[in-house]
Amino acid sequence: MVESIKEISISAAQVIASEYPSREYRIDLGLNAETKPIIFEVNNTHGIKGFANLDGKSIWRKIVEIRKLQNGE
């Protein structure tokens, strides 16, 4: 199932990136009644606010660190 989710995510990202390159997206996935992965929506918001609310904030800090590296900061 993990491989299937990965394939769906990459395919969705490639389709979106062909029209809107150099942007960051969030892909909301779920499982249908047959437990097959499906895409609910693709968002163009950064969507890391929720990670800042987690205990320890280590995931949030890592995301911020990676973004800074990507932006040449």
DARA-V779108 format. One record per residue. SS is DSSP state (H for helix, E for strand, C for the rest). PHI is phi as a letter, one per 20 degrees, with the letter a starting at -180 (999 if undefined). PSI is psi as a letter, one per 40 degrees, with the letter a starting at -180 (* if undefined). Layout:
# DARA-V779108
SS & PHI & PSI
SS & PHI & PSI
This chain:
# DARA-V779108
C & 999 & d
H & f & d
H & f & d
H & f & d
H & f & d
H & f & d
H & f & d
H & f & d
H & f & d
H & f & d
H & f & d
H & f & d
H & f & d
H & f & d
H & f & d
H & f & d
H & f & d
H & f & d
H & e & d
C & c & g
C & f & i
C & l & f
C & c & i
C & d & h
C & c & i
E & d & h
E & d & h
E & e & h
E & d & i
E & b & a
E & d & h
C & e & a
C & f & d
C & e & e
C & l & f
C & e & h
E & f & h
E & c & i
E & e & h
E & e & d
E & a & i
E & c & h
E & d & i
C & e & e
C & e & i
C & f & d
C & m & f
C & d & e
H & g & d
H & f & d
H & f & d
H & f & d
C & e & e
C & f & i
C & f & h
C & n & d
C & l & e
H & f & d
H & f & d
H & g & d
H & f & d
H & f & d
H & f & d
H & f & d
H & f & d
H & f & d
H & f & d
H & f & d
H & f & d
H & f & d
C & e & e
C & m & f
C & e & *
